[in-house]
Amino acid sequence: MRDTGDDSQGKTLLIVDDDDAFRDRLVRAMENRGYEVTALASVNKAQLLAPELRPKFAVVDLRMPDGNGLDVVKALREVRDSTRIVILTGYGNIATAVAAVKVGAVDYLAKPADADAIHRALTSGDRPLPPPPDNPMSADRVRWEHIQRVFEQCGRNVSETARRLNMHRRTLQRILAKHSPQEQK
């Protein structure tokens, strides 16, 4: 049964995430914000229960052992057009963010997102975007931060970092030897 969304269900929230600790913390935090939460740990179970649950809100992890969270977004959209869905991922990139929005997510947040950010994303409505920051990071600084993050995630292993960033090891060593780009003031 397809539904364009009435408010008779209150603040029903479906959380789909395979990380037990994160999911449990998020459930408690969202219940404290007045949501009636159903938590699931698999894509298959979420797809199966979507017609029964028909939540007003959903928070869905992108990558799970049994599938892709985008499949859950599609299943939720089939039963209720107005469900506000936020995708969470630890593997964020522009391509997956675009794919998430195309299938019906209203926002896309990198893990570990806190409950306040998730609540804001779920309830932001169609408000205009906030103004840009007064002093945004330069492209050089963003690049530097990304390289440093990947370097740390690779256990400070230069060869592994270079492989993952698809760059020559010596080039990476030169970049790492330099100081971070200075921010403009």
C-alpha positions in Angstrom: 0.0 0.0 0.0 1.6 3.3 -1.2 1.2 6.3 1.0 2.0 10.0 0.4 2.3 10.6 4.1 0.0 11.5 6.8 1.0 12.5 10.3 -1.0 9.9 12.1 2.1 7.8 12.8 3.8 10.5 14.9 7.6 10.3 14.9 8.2 6.7 13.8 11.9 6.1 13.0 13.5 3.1 11.4 17.2 2.7 12.1 19.1 0.1 9.9 22.7 -0.4 10.8 24.8 -3.5 11.3 27.1 -1.8 14.0 25.4 -3.0 17.2 27.0 -0.5 19.5 26.4 2.5 17.3 22.8 1.4 16.6 22.0 0.9 20.3 23.4 4.4 21.2 21.5 6.0 18.3 18.3 4.3 19.4 18.6 5.6 22.9 19.5 9.1 21.7 16.6 9.3 19.3 14.1 7.9 21.8 15.2 10.7 24.1 14.2 13.1 21.3 10.7 11.7 21.2 11.0 9.2 18.3 9.3 5.8 18.4 12.2 3.7 17.1 12.5 0.3 15.4 16.1 -0.9 14.9 17.2 -3.5 12.4 20.6 -4.9 11.6 20.1 -6.1 8.0 19.1 -4.9 4.6 16.9 -8.0 4.0 15.0 -7.6 7.2 14.4 -3.9 6.5 13.2 -4.6 3.0 10.9 -7.3 4.3 9.4 -5.1 7.1 9.2 -1.8 5.1 5.5 -2.3 4.1 4.5 -3.1 7.7 6.5 -0.4 9.4 6.0 2.5 6.9 8.1 4.9 9.1 7.9 8.6 8.9 11.7 8.8 9.3 14.6 6.5 8.6 18.4 6.4 9.2 20.1 3.8 7.0 23.7 2.7 6.8 25.0 2.5 3.3 27.2 -0.6 3.5 26.1 -3.7 5.4 27.2 -7.3 5.1 24.0 -8.5 3.4 23.5 -5.6 0.9 23.4 -1.9 0.2 21.4 0.6 2.2 20.2 2.2 -1.1 18.0 -0.9 -1.5 16.3 -0.1 1.8 15.8 3.5 0.6 14.0 2.2 -2.5 11.9 -0.2 -0.5 10.8 2.6 1.9 10.0 5.0 -1.0 7.8 2.3 -2.6 5.6 2.2 0.5 5.7 5.8 1.6 6.8 8.7 -0.6 7.2 11.2 2.3 9.6 9.1 4.5 12.5 11.4 5.3 15.6 9.2 4.9 19.2 9.9 6.0 22.0 7.7 4.7 25.0 7.2 7.0 28.3 5.9 5.8 31.9 5.5 6.8 32.9 5.3 3.1 31.7 8.7 1.9 32.3 10.0 -1.5 30.5 12.2 -4.0 29.3 9.4 -6.2 27.5 7.5 -3.4 26.1 10.8 -2.0 24.6 11.5 -5.4 23.2 8.0 -5.7 21.6 8.2 -2.3 19.9 11.5 -3.1 18.7 10.1 -6.5 17.0 7.1 -4.9 15.3 9.3 -2.3 17.5 10.1 0.7 17.1 13.7 2.0 20.7 13.8 3.4 23.9 11.9 3.5 26.1 12.0 6.7 29.5 10.6 7.3 30.0 8.3 10.3 30.3 8.8 13.1 27.5 11.2 12.9 26.0 12.3 16.3 22.4 12.2 17.2 22.0 16.0 17.0 23.2 16.1 13.4 21.0 13.2 12.4 18.0 14.8 14.1 18.7 18.1 12.3 18.9 16.2 8.9 15.7 14.4 9.5 13.7 17.5 10.5 15.3 20.2 8.4 12.4 20.1 5.9 13.0 21.9 2.7 14.7 24.9 4.3 17.3 26.7 2.2 20.9 25.8 2.7 22.7 27.7 5.3 25.1 30.4 4.1 28.6 29.4 3.3 31.1 29.7 6.1 33.0 33.0 6.4 36.4 31.3 6.0 36.0 27.9 4.2 39.0 25.5 3.9 41.0 26.0 0.8 41.2 23.2 -1.8 44.8 22.6 -0.8 43.9 22.3 2.8 41.0 19.8 2.0 43.4 17.7 0.0 46.0 17.8 2.8 43.4 16.8 5.4 42.2 13.9 3.2 45.7 12.6 2.7 46.4 12.8 6.4 43.2 11.0 7.3 44.0 8.1 4.8 47.6 8.0 6.1 46.3 7.6 9.7 43.7 5.0 8.6 46.5 3.0 7.0 48.5 2.9 10.2 50.9 5.6 8.9 52.1 3.1 6.3 53.3 5.2 3.3 53.2 2.4 0.7 49.7 1.4 1.6 48.5 5.0 1.7 50.0 5.7 -1.7 48.4 2.6 -3.1 45.0 3.6 -1.7 45.3 7.2 -3.0 46.6 6.0 -6.4 49.7 8.0 -6.3 53.4 7.3 -6.4 55.0 6.6 -3.0 57.7 9.2 -3.4 55.2 11.9 -4.3 53.3 11.0 -1.2 56.5 11.2 0.9 57.2 14.7 -0.4 53.6 15.8 0.4 53.8 14.3 3.9 57.2 16.0 4.5 55.7 19.5 3.9 53.7 21.4 6.5 50.0 21.7 6.1 48.8 24.5 3.9 48.2 27.7 5.8 44.6 28.9 6.1 43.9 32.4 4.9 42.8 34.8 7.7 
